[in-house]
Every structure is written in structure tokens, then in C-alpha cells.
Amino acid sequence: MNKLSFKIHTSVSQLPLNWDTVAISNVFLQSSYLSVLEVSAPTNMQCFYIAIYENQELIGVSLAQYLDLNKLESFGERDKCFKTFIRNFIFKNFASHTLFVGNNMITGQNGYAFSKEISFEEISFILLQSAKEITEHFKSKNIKLHLVSFKDFYDHCSVELKKNSFSNMYEFNTQPNMILYLDKNWKTKDDYIAAFSKKYRDQYKRSHKKFDGIVVKNLLLDEIIEHEQTIYNLYHYVAKNAPFNTFFLSKNHFSTFKKECGEHFLLFGYFLNEKLVGFHTVLLNGTVLETYFLGYDPQVQKENMLYLNMLYNMTEFGIENQCEKIIFGRTALEIKSSIGAVPVMMSGFLYHNNNLINKYIDPIFKRLEPEMDWQIRHPFK
């Protein structure tokens, strides 16, 4: 194994000059996006930027996020059941100080990037050592990290990581990442709709009819700032009603994102009678379209099938911009499946710093996981 070393930075201004050259393959690791996190990360989050060297040459970059769940207003208010109460109690008391190596705000393998071929033995070793150094950093401040989690790896990577330094860690699979692979023959939205079977063409027509009267607009920076409070209220409604949450975005998150990432980041506003009733955001990540946060007025969503129409609009945007695939992320699996997205399993790894809890992490985690009950749809002919 080559001698790799790493340095952990706590500010984007400290990053090595060639950081973005190494992070070229993933916009979520580039300094423009990291600046968004620095300026407008959730109030309970602190970011760490890991520079990885081989003989003094920067060859890798990685991201870690510390979350203080004690600062959270709510873990999500949708499910009011005993299991949820128990889960919230356990998280509050035994997992409130959590370190994620990777990006806890998005779905997908966005935790690290390298400019050259590196073995999984080296990757697993350096990620584990980075986590240990950050744990020591908090220890020196009298903060004991409860959980350390390495987030979101596709199957081939998780298999390899498990053969090395991750071998003793608990591997978990939560809800799958919903990905829509775009057919090269789809040049327009009409080509995409034509590929549906009759049942799903009818679904599209029905939702499109309900959408009548709503105007969609790609908002410029000054318009995002103008509507900032409404955008935040719409986002907050959806976030608060999610089954589980570990953070809430800050109010200036979307305007900061637009400032830092420009045309890579787009926020589409949905207006009914000139009133903003919903929005969705996307980020162009090379040939991949990443869907980001959204929000809506629940009444308009119900009457106008707003969410489903947002999914169709994101797909149309992906086709028009000749993307290869759209990452729709976790949650709302069935409705995403109905527009053509397929489930792709992802793994994470974690350990608890309390040896007794760590010993029983498997049964504990399984009891806390939200149950997945959904039916995969097959919308294409």
C-alpha cells in the first residue's frame, strides 16, 4: 500500500489550490458547492473537508459532516406511532452526536473523489483514519461522538470496502436510490411519453390536465431572494412531514446555492394566480441530473397533482439537457417508479463508540428502520 496521508480542513478558504481539479468528477465535492454548505448549512451541521495526499501530491478529496441532533426541532412529524417515539428517544439519547463521512443531505455516492486509481484497501483505511481524527477533535472539546457512519456506496464498492478496513462495521441498507436512466432515443418529452404503456400515458394526461393554470418559471437569483420566505415555508412543510429528518436547511440556502453555483443549480417556481405554491430544484452534475429539495402548498399539491407534475418536469429537463440519468433519491418510491425510475440499492456502514451498543447494533438498527411497503411499477411498454 502506498503511503497516503491526509489533512482535515474546517473552512473552504483553507483548501489546497488544486482541490477542484481533483474533485472535477463530482460537483458535490467542488469548492462552489462546499461554499454553499459553509455559508448556509443546517444550523446543527458542521463540515470537514479532507485532503488526501500521496507523497505531498493531492490525489483525493472527501467530505465529512458532524450533526448535533439535540439542536433539531423535530425528527419528522408524519408517523405518530410508538415505534417512532422509541426511535426518537434512542436517537436523542444514544445517537445525538453523529459523524457522517459522505454527504448526509443528498442520496448517492458523493463522499470522495480521486484523480487516480486507488485501491479499496487504501480508500477504506484513509476514510476510517479521517473519522478517528475528527472523533479526537471533538473529544478535545468534551463532545463524545456517538455514531460514525460512512454513507451511500453502490454495491460493487460496498463489497470491496467490506473486504478491508470496513470488515468489522455494521453494513446497512435503507430505502433504495430511485434512478431514471434516460433512453438515448428520447429527444423530447413526447418521445418519453410515447414510450409509456396506455395506463401510464393516461396517468400523464390526467395529471397534466389537473396542472392547467399553473405557470412554471426558472427563477433568477433576485427572484429567489424576493420569494425566499415563501420558498422556505414550502420546503419546511414537506421536510417537517417527512418520516425522518436529521436536519433542516437554513432560510438562505437556496439563494446561496444560486449565487455559488450559477447555471448548474436551477430553482423552478410553480405559480397559481401569480402566487408561489411550489418549487423544485435540480443540479447539473456532468451528465447526471441531481434532484435536490422541493416544497409545495399541500392543498394545491392535492388538487393539482403538483408533485407528480414536478417529476415529469424534471424528466423533461433531463431529456432536453441530454443527461444520461436522473437521481431522484430516496422517499416516495412508488410514485417515482410510476414515471420510470428504478430502485438501486445502496449501502452504508456505521459503528457506535459505545462498545455494548455497537455489539447489538444489528438488532437495534433493524428495529428503528422505517418499514418499506411499496409496489414497483413498470410504466414502459
VOGU-3710 file (C-alpha; in Angstrom, 3 decimals, decimal comma):
1> mnklsfkiht> 0,000/0,000/0,000  1,375/3,421/-0,980  1,928/5,827/1,851  -1,119/8,069/1,859  -1,636/10,954/4,252  -4,491/13,372/4,825  -5,194/16,805/6,215  -8,567/17,886/7,590  -9,763/21,431/6,923  -12,682/23,221/8,587
11> svsqlplnwd> -13,013/26,084/6,100  -13,224/26,253/2,296  -10,670/29,088/2,345  -8,062/26,600/3,666  -8,466/24,137/0,773  -5,438/23,370/-1,443  -5,406/25,326/-4,733  -5,895/22,244/-6,911  -8,824/20,848/-4,849  -11,334/21,427/-7,690
21> tvaisnvflq> -9,065/19,719/-10,241  -9,189/16,551/-8,129  -12,956/16,980/-7,490  -13,722/17,572/-11,194  -15,879/14,423/-11,475  -18,380/15,435/-8,776  -19,951/18,867/-8,311  -20,904/17,927/-4,723  -17,212/17,912/-3,798  -16,197/21,086/-5,612
31> ssylsvlevs> -15,460/24,275/-3,682  -18,509/26,135/-5,099  -20,875/23,581/-3,501  -18,773/23,317/-0,329  -19,056/27,122/-0,035  -22,849/26,715/-0,101  -22,562/24,370/2,884  -20,181/26,706/4,677  -22,462/29,731/4,328  -25,867/28,061/4,624
41> aptnmqcfyi> -25,540/24,565/6,086  -28,246/23,440/8,522  -27,702/25,032/11,937  -26,965/21,639/13,521  -24,250/20,717/10,975  -20,509/21,321/10,812  -18,480/20,303/7,741  -14,962/18,909/7,460  -13,034/18,785/4,185  -10,474/16,008/3,874
51> aiyenqelig> -7,495/16,477/1,530  -5,757/13,164/0,703  -2,104/13,136/-0,382  0,334/10,695/-1,927  3,924/11,923/-1,399  2,771/15,527/-0,908  0,642/15,417/-4,099  -3,112/15,976/-3,635  -4,832/12,950/-5,193  -8,140/12,724/-3,293
61> vslaqyldln> -10,827/14,800/-1,618  -13,559/13,813/0,812  -16,326/15,384/2,888  -17,490/14,680/6,441  -20,417/16,222/8,311  -20,990/16,374/12,059  -24,640/16,606/13,134  -25,863/17,629/16,565  -29,367/16,168/16,733  -30,025/17,941/20,054
71> klesfgerdk> -30,460/21,152/18,059  -33,230/19,652/15,932  -36,775/20,984/16,294  -38,224/17,636/15,171  -37,165/14,281/13,704  -40,177/14,356/11,360  -43,845/14,524/12,274  -45,559/12,279/9,765  -45,643/8,992/11,682  -47,219/9,308/15,135
81> cfktfirnfi> -46,704/5,818/16,481  -44,970/4,122/19,410  -42,111/2,874/17,224  -41,430/6,469/16,123  -41,448/7,628/19,765  -38,922/4,914/20,714  -36,759/5,727/17,667  -36,706/9,436/18,530  -35,839/8,683/22,170  -32,928/6,431/21,155
91> fknfashtlf> -31,601/8,938/18,616  -31,820/11,776/21,128  -30,023/9,871/23,885  -27,640/7,492/22,116  -27,030/8,977/18,646  -27,399/12,737/19,022  -23,746/13,403/18,108  -23,231/11,749/14,755  -20,459/11,974/12,170  -21,236/11,191/8,547
101> vgnnmitgqn> -18,318/10,565/6,213  -20,068/11,492/2,980  -22,956/13,866/2,346  -26,000/13,332/4,547  -28,048/15,920/2,597  -28,248/14,012/-0,693  -28,556/10,459/-1,970  -25,725/8,909/-3,943  -22,043/8,095/-3,769  -20,744/11,621/-3,166
111> gyafskeisf> -18,340/11,068/-0,287  -14,991/11,107/-2,081  -13,237/11,602/-5,428  -9,740/10,668/-6,596  -7,656/11,872/-9,528  -6,012/8,476/-9,953  -6,769/4,802/-9,401  -6,713/3,973/-5,688  -7,298/0,556/-4,129  -10,312/-0,025/-1,885
121> eeisfillqs> -7,850/-1,086/0,808  -6,400/2,448/0,744  -9,801/4,161/0,480  -11,306/2,281/3,439  -8,169/2,874/5,538  -7,995/6,630/4,876  -11,750/7,187/5,482  -11,598/5,316/8,780  -8,494/7,210/9,918  -10,126/10,546/8,987
131> akeitehfks> -13,186/9,652/11,072  -10,969/8,757/14,030  -9,116/12,081/13,807  -12,392/14,042/13,719  -13,633/11,982/16,703  -10,476/13,007/18,620  -11,059/16,648/17,619  -14,488/16,560/19,293  -13,128/14,655/22,288  -10,714/17,534/22,895
141> kniklhlvsf> -13,798/19,798/23,072  -15,532/17,444/25,548  -18,020/16,253/22,914  -18,328/12,497/22,615  -19,375/11,307/19,173  -21,941/8,521/19,476  -22,281/7,243/15,923  -19,904/7,283/12,947  -21,465/6,485/9,596  -19,937/6,084/6,131
151> kdfydhcsve> -22,708/6,937/3,734  -24,024/5,685/0,397  -21,977/3,197/-1,585  -23,134/1,335/-4,670  -22,978/-2,463/-4,450  -19,589/-3,031/-6,131  -17,922/-0,501/-3,790  -19,527/-1,747/-0,572  -18,450/-5,325/-1,383  -14,825/-4,186/-1,792
161> lkknsfsnmy> -14,808/-1,874/1,248  -16,119/-4,748/3,380  -13,075/-6,852/2,445  -10,813/-4,227/4,012  -10,972/-1,726/6,914  -14,800/-1,765/6,938  -14,899/-5,526/7,622  -15,920/-5,179/11,291  -18,503/-2,470/10,726  -22,256/-2,890/10,568
171> efntqpnmil> -23,490/-2,610/6,964  -26,999/-1,240/6,477  -29,336/-0,757/3,534  -32,114/1,765/3,865  -34,528/2,809/1,126  -33,100/2,458/-2,386  -31,973/5,344/-4,564  -34,530/5,857/-7,350  -32,736/6,445/-10,657  -34,271/7,124/-14,071
181> yldknwktkd> -31,958/6,026/-16,884  -32,805/8,166/-19,912  -33,131/6,388/-23,253  -30,825/7,913/-25,895  -33,761/7,813/-28,349  -35,771/10,257/-26,233  -35,074/13,623/-27,814  -38,191/15,342/-26,468  -40,791/14,873/-23,730  -43,162/13,458/-26,389
191> dyiaafskky> -40,718/10,581/-27,096  -40,665/9,794/-23,362  -44,476/9,848/-23,030  -44,817/7,709/-26,189  -42,700/5,009/-24,501  -45,355/4,555/-21,768  -47,956/1,806/-21,818  -51,554/3,075/-22,142  -52,168/3,053/-18,357  -49,224/5,386/-17,689
201> rdqykrshkk> -49,923/7,613/-20,700  -53,372/8,077/-19,194  -51,766/8,895/-15,816  -49,660/11,563/-17,526  -52,684/13,071/-19,355  -54,761/13,094/-16,172  -52,065/14,821/-14,112  -51,316/17,266/-16,948  -54,979/18,276/-17,116  -55,003/18,942/-13,350
211> fdgivvknll> -51,905/21,091/-13,809  -53,740/23,532/-16,052  -53,394/27,151/-14,894  -50,076/26,647/-13,088  -47,129/28,582/-14,530  -43,599/27,181/-14,123  -40,713/29,634/-14,074  -36,942/29,155/-13,804  -36,177/31,733/-11,090  -33,193/34,070/-11,286
221> ldeiieheqt> -31,160/34,908/-8,174  -33,033/38,146/-7,392  -36,365/36,320/-7,762  -35,203/33,560/-5,386  -34,231/36,259/-2,855  -37,595/38,007/-3,378  -39,521/34,776/-2,663  -37,088/33,434/-0,031  -39,555/33,288/2,873  -42,279/31,556/0,812
231> iynlyhyvak> -39,739/29,098/-0,640  -38,576/28,269/2,873  -42,144/27,828/4,172  -42,999/25,445/1,301  -39,774/23,460/1,863  -40,309/23,378/5,635  -43,809/21,943/5,305  -42,521/18,992/3,238  -39,410/18,455/5,412  -41,396/18,525/8,653
241> napfntffls> -43,834/15,934/7,298  -41,117/13,529/6,190  -40,963/10,220/8,089  -37,480/11,020/9,426  -35,173/14,041/9,458  -31,693/14,767/10,760  -31,505/18,422/9,683  -33,449/21,413/8,376  -31,974/23,757/5,776  -31,299/27,372/6,654
251> knhfstfkke> -33,527/30,035/5,118  -30,837/31,427/2,801  -29,772/28,002/1,486  -31,312/28,250/-1,981  -30,209/31,819/-2,729  -26,675/30,926/-1,552  -26,728/27,873/-3,824  -27,733/30,021/-6,815  -25,029/32,592/-6,002  -22,276/29,983/-5,731
261> cgehfllfgy> -23,268/27,505/-8,474  -24,977/29,761/-11,033  -26,419/27,902/-14,027  -25,524/24,478/-12,578  -28,242/24,998/-9,975  -31,826/25,743/-11,005  -34,876/26,536/-8,927  -38,225/26,253/-10,714  -41,139/28,110/-9,139  -44,757/26,961/-9,598
271> flneklvgfh> -47,228/29,852/-9,632  -51,026/29,713/-9,382  -52,787/33,077/-9,864  -49,336/34,686/-9,559  -48,806/33,161/-6,101  -45,834/30,836/-5,494  -47,374/27,491/-4,485  -44,450/25,131/-5,050  -40,868/24,782/-6,236  -38,331/22,143/-7,131
281> tvllngtvle> -34,562/22,329/-7,538  -32,082/20,429/-9,705  -28,314/20,409/-10,053  -26,406/19,518/-13,227  -23,579/17,167/-12,235  -21,821/16,383/-15,510  -24,158/14,082/-17,472  -26,199/13,367/-14,336  -29,195/15,421/-13,245  -29,397/15,504/-9,444
291> tyflgydpqv> -32,797/16,347/-7,993  -32,466/18,422/-4,834  -35,022/19,773/-2,345  -38,578/20,814/-3,156  -41,623/22,228/-1,434  -45,327/22,755/-2,040  -48,603/24,013/-0,680  -50,392/20,812/0,489  -53,802/21,953/-0,776  -52,515/22,753/-4,279
301> qkenmlylnm> -50,478/19,528/-4,316  -53,634/17,540/-3,608  -55,896/19,300/-6,124  -53,378/19,803/-8,942  -51,170/16,685/-8,616  -48,262/19,072/-8,157  -45,636/16,542/-7,044  -46,248/14,149/-9,945  -46,087/17,047/-12,408  -42,790/18,151/-10,841
311> lynmtefgie> -41,365/14,671/-11,507  -42,467/14,844/-15,166  -40,946/18,336/-15,466  -37,623/17,203/-14,009  -37,587/14,339/-16,508  -38,325/16,685/-19,403  -35,469/18,944/-18,265  -33,112/15,926/-18,114  -34,068/14,876/-21,649  -33,678/18,409/-23,033
321> nqcekiifgr> -30,226/18,703/-21,443  -29,138/15,293/-22,790  -28,479/13,823/-19,355  -27,766/10,110/-19,048  -29,715/9,627/-15,842  -31,710/11,432/-13,174  -31,049/10,746/-9,494  -34,433/11,027/-7,772  -33,141/9,880/-4,380  -34,988/8,093/-1,600
331> taleikssig> -38,601/8,536/-0,434  -41,853/8,444/-2,472  -40,583/5,258/-4,117  -43,823/4,147/-5,762  -44,685/7,434/-7,471  -41,095/7,766/-8,754  -41,343/4,196/-10,006  -44,530/5,149/-11,912  -42,596/7,678/-14,023  -39,864/5,149/-14,892
341> avpvmmsgfl> -37,287/5,377/-12,083  -35,853/2,063/-10,872  -34,620/1,196/-7,350  -30,848/0,910/-6,927  -29,724/-0,432/-3,565  -27,038/1,451/-1,694  -25,169/0,509/1,464  -23,801/2,446/4,372  -21,513/1,399/7,200  -21,611/2,504/10,812
351> yhnnnlinky> -20,257/1,892/14,257  -21,177/3,155/17,726  -18,471/4,400/20,084  -20,152/2,605/22,998  -18,885/-0,991/22,746  -22,018/-2,540/24,247  -24,357/-0,687/21,861  -22,015/-1,456/18,972  -22,199/-5,169/19,811  -26,004/-5,116/19,389
361> idpifkrlep> -26,175/-2,528/16,606  -27,707/-5,000/14,132  -30,968/-5,755/16,032  -31,211/-2,140/17,297  -30,872/-0,643/13,821  -33,327/-3,102/12,260  -35,970/-2,165/14,823  -35,545/1,542/14,125  -35,632/1,375/10,332  -38,869/2,638/8,758
371> emdwqirhpf> -40,686/-0,226/7,065  -40,775/-0,198/3,274  -44,111/-1,180/1,861  -44,401/-0,250/-1,788  -45,064/-1,769/-5,161  -42,669/-1,307/-8,046  -44,340/-0,006/-11,212  -43,424/-0,819/-14,806  -44,658/2,156/-16,857  -42,920/1,463/-20,174
381> k> -44,250/-0,720/-22,964
//
